[in-house]
Amino acid sequence: MLKNIFASFGFGAAKVDLVLDDFRLKMGQPVTGKIVLTGGQVEQAIEGLEVEFRLASAYQRGDNIVNVNETIATIPVTEETFHVAPEETREYPFTFVCPEFIPASSVNTRYYFQTNLEIKSGIDAQDRDFVDVYPSGLQEYFWDGFNKLGFVPHEEGYTGKKGGGFQIIQFRPTEWLRGEYDEIVFMFQPAHTQNGVAGFFELDKKGKGLLGLLADELDLDEKKGRFVFTKADLTSGEYAAETIRQFINHHAKDLIG
């Protein structure tokens, strides 16, 4: 009787664990594993078992930090009601295809699987497993182009669907253009990258001396606008790098810093 009372509050209750074959996911590719359900100290009724694929991110809007939490997909495992005996072990195969056209894992954008075990007359059990999501298709070439130029994400965030679905990336040059810019920012909508990558950019040149101070005061060291990289511009990482290089050179030629 006492064990039943404790189990209803989560002590000695059934547990669930998602065991993945790989914690590195690529958009459009399957991930496999198994779900291990282990009974607690008493028999309990299970009313449902599902896995949620979730995104967590944060971005700055004005002076505020906005946290984003979204469920990307819900994977039902079983909806049957059954009883799990004390210390009984059950295993369920797990297969999931990572969606395409979602934000890639980066500085602030993270993904995790949350496994939910619904226990009748008790506290539901959960398990959380973080994973890295890598881009595919044109997104992969887009990211790889910056990487080949030596650009590293310094700040990043995803605005969530309610915020327009933009992934905002502030790059820090480590090779080409190193030390020349305060900010190089590109923002785009991952959901719309089937035929190209488009969005907004900002170039903010690093000020030097009195001329730099004057340029900063008059915003002569900044350039903002839209960018459009077509499928033809992103046929490979190497081609994307050259596209990005030419784009930055073109829009930076009149900047004073």
C-alpha positions in Angstrom: 0.0 0.0 0.0 2.8 2.4 0.9 4.6 1.6 -2.3 1.5 2.5 -4.3 1.2 5.8 -2.6 4.9 6.6 -3.3 4.5 5.5 -6.9 1.5 7.9 -7.4 3.9 10.7 -6.5 6.6 9.5 -8.8 8.8 7.7 -6.3 9.6 4.1 -7.4 7.3 4.6 -10.5 7.8 3.3 -14.0 10.6 4.9 -16.1 11.2 5.4 -19.8 14.4 5.9 -21.7 15.0 6.7 -25.4 18.2 5.0 -26.6 19.2 6.5 -30.0 21.7 4.9 -32.4 23.1 8.3 -33.3 22.7 11.7 -31.7 23.7 13.5 -34.9 20.7 14.0 -37.2 20.7 15.2 -40.8 17.6 16.8 -42.3 15.7 14.4 -44.4 17.5 11.3 -43.0 16.2 8.6 -40.6 17.3 8.2 -37.0 16.7 4.9 -35.3 16.8 3.5 -31.8 14.6 2.0 -29.1 12.5 3.0 -26.2 13.0 1.1 -23.0 10.1 1.1 -20.5 11.0 -0.2 -17.0 8.4 -1.0 -14.4 8.8 0.5 -10.9 8.2 -1.0 -7.5 4.5 -1.6 -8.1 2.3 -2.5 -11.0 1.0 0.5 -12.8 -1.4 1.2 -15.7 0.1 3.0 -18.7 -2.3 5.0 -20.8 0.0 6.3 -23.6 3.6 6.6 -24.8 4.8 9.1 -27.3 8.0 11.0 -28.3 8.1 14.7 -29.1 10.8 16.2 -31.3 11.3 19.7 -29.9 13.3 22.9 -30.7 14.5 25.4 -28.1 16.1 28.7 -29.1 16.4 32.4 -28.1 16.9 35.6 -29.9 17.2 39.3 -29.0 14.3 41.6 -29.9 15.1 45.2 -29.0 16.4 45.1 -25.4 14.6 41.8 -24.6 15.6 38.2 -25.0 12.8 36.1 -26.4 12.8 32.3 -25.7 11.4 30.0 -28.3 10.1 26.5 -27.6 8.3 24.6 -30.4 7.2 21.0 -31.0 8.4 20.1 -34.5 6.8 16.6 -34.6 5.0 14.2 -32.4 5.7 10.5 -32.8 3.1 8.2 -31.2 4.5 4.9 -30.0 1.5 3.3 -28.5 -1.9 4.5 -27.4 -3.1 1.2 -25.9 -3.7 1.0 -22.1 -1.7 -1.8 -20.5 -0.2 -2.7 -17.1 3.5 -2.9 -16.5 4.6 -5.2 -13.7 7.2 -4.3 -11.1 10.6 -4.1 -12.6 9.3 -5.4 -15.9 11.1 -4.3 -19.0 9.5 -3.6 -22.4 11.2 -2.3 -25.5 9.7 -0.5 -28.5 11.5 0.2 -31.8 11.9 3.8 -32.6 12.2 5.3 -36.1 12.0 8.9 -37.1 12.8 10.9 -40.3 14.3 14.3 -39.4 12.2 17.0 -41.2 13.8 19.1 -43.9 13.8 22.9 -44.1 14.1 23.5 -40.3 16.8 25.6 -38.6 20.2 23.9 -38.1 21.6 23.4 -34.7 23.8 26.4 -33.8 24.8 28.7 -30.9 21.3 29.0 -29.3 19.2 26.7 -31.4 19.0 23.2 -29.9 16.9 20.1 -30.5 15.8 17.3 -28.2 13.5 14.3 -28.1 11.1 14.3 -25.2 9.7 10.9 -24.4 6.4 11.1 -22.5 5.0 8.1 -20.5 1.4 8.7 -19.4 0.8 6.9 -16.1 -2.8 6.4 -14.8 -3.3 7.8 -11.3 0.3 8.9 -11.1 2.9 11.4 -12.2 3.8 11.0 -15.8 7.4 10.0 -16.6 9.6 11.9 -19.1 13.0 11.4 -20.7 14.9 14.1 -22.6 17.7 13.5 -25.1 19.5 16.3 -26.9 20.6 15.9 -30.5 22.4 17.9 -33.1 20.6 18.6 -36.4 22.7 19.3 -39.5 21.4 20.9 -42.7 20.9 19.3 -46.0 20.3 20.5 -49.6 20.8 24.2 -50.3 20.9 25.0 -46.6 24.0 22.7 -46.2 25.8 24.5 -49.1 24.8 27.9 -47.6 26.3 27.1 -44.2 29.3 25.4 -45.8 30.0 28.4 -47.9 30.5 30.6 -44.8 32.5 27.8 -43.1 34.9 27.7 -46.1 35.4 31.4 -45.8 36.4 31.0 -42.1 33.1 32.5 -40.8 32.1 31.2 -37.4 28.6 31.8 -35.9 29.2 34.1 -32.9 25.6 34.8 -32.0 22.5 33.0 -33.4 18.8 32.6 -32.7 15.6 31.4 -34.3 12.5 33.6 -34.0 10.0 30.7 -34.1 7.0 30.4 -36.4 5.2 33.2 -34.6 8.2 35.5 -35.2 8.3 34.8 -39.0 10.5 31.7 -38.8 13.8 33.5 -39.3 17.2 32.1 -38.2 19.5 35.0 -37.4 23.2 34.4 -37.6 26.0 36.8 -36.6 29.2 35.6 -38.1 32.7 36.2 -36.9 35.4 36.2 -39.6 38.5 34.1 -38.5 40.4 34.2 -41.8 39.1 36.4 -44.7 38.0 39.8 -43.3 39.3 39.0 -39.9 39.3 42.1 -37.7 37.6 44.3 -40.3 33.9 44.0 -39.2 32.0 44.4 -36.0 29.1 42.4 -37.4 28.3 40.3 -40.4 24.7 39.2 -40.0 22.5 37.0 -42.3 18.9 36.0 -41.5 16.7 33.7 -43.6 13.7 31.5 -43.3 14.7 27.8 -43.3 11.2 26.8 -44.2 11.6 28.5 -47.6 14.9 27.1 -48.8 13.7 24.5 -51.3 14.8 26.6 -54.3 17.2 29.1 -52.8 18.1 31.0 -49.7 16.9 34.6 -49.3 16.5 37.1 -46.5 18.2 40.1 -45.0 21.9 41.0 -44.3 23.8 43.6 -42.3 27.5 44.5 -42.7 29.0 46.7 -39.9 32.6 47.7 -40.6 34.9 48.1 -37.7 35.8 51.8 -37.2 39.4 52.9 -37.1 40.6 56.3 -35.9 38.7 59.6 -36.3 37.4 58.6 -39.7 35.9 55.5 -38.2 34.3 57.5 -35.4 32.7 59.8 -38.0 31.6 57.0 -40.2 30.0 55.3 -37.2 28.2 58.5 -36.2 26.8 58.9 -39.8 26.2 55.2 -40.3 28.6 55.2 -43.2 30.2 52.0 -41.9 26.9 50.0 -42.2 25.0 48.4 -45.0 21.7 46.6 -44.7 19.4 45.1 -47.2 18.0 41.9 -48.8 19.9 39.1 -50.3 18.8 36.3 -52.7 21.0 33.3 -53.4 19.4 31.0 -56.1 19.8 27.3 -56.5 22.4 28.1 -59.2 24.4 30.2 -56.6 24.5 27.3 -54.2 25.5 24.2 -56.2 28.2 23.3 -53.8 30.0 24.6 -50.7 32.8 25.9 -52.8 30.4 27.7 -55.2 28.4 29.1 -52.2 31.6 30.5 -50.7 32.4 32.3 -53.9 28.9 33.6 -54.1 29.0 34.9 -50.5 32.5 36.4 -51.1 31.4 38.4 -54.2 28.2 39.5 -52.5 30.0 40.9 -49.4 32.7 42.6 -51.6 30.0 44.2 -53.8 28.0 45.6 -50.9 31.1 46.6 -48.8 32.9 48.6 -51.4 31.3 52.0 -50.4 31.6 51.4 -46.6 33.9 53.7 -44.6 35.6 52.3 -41.6 
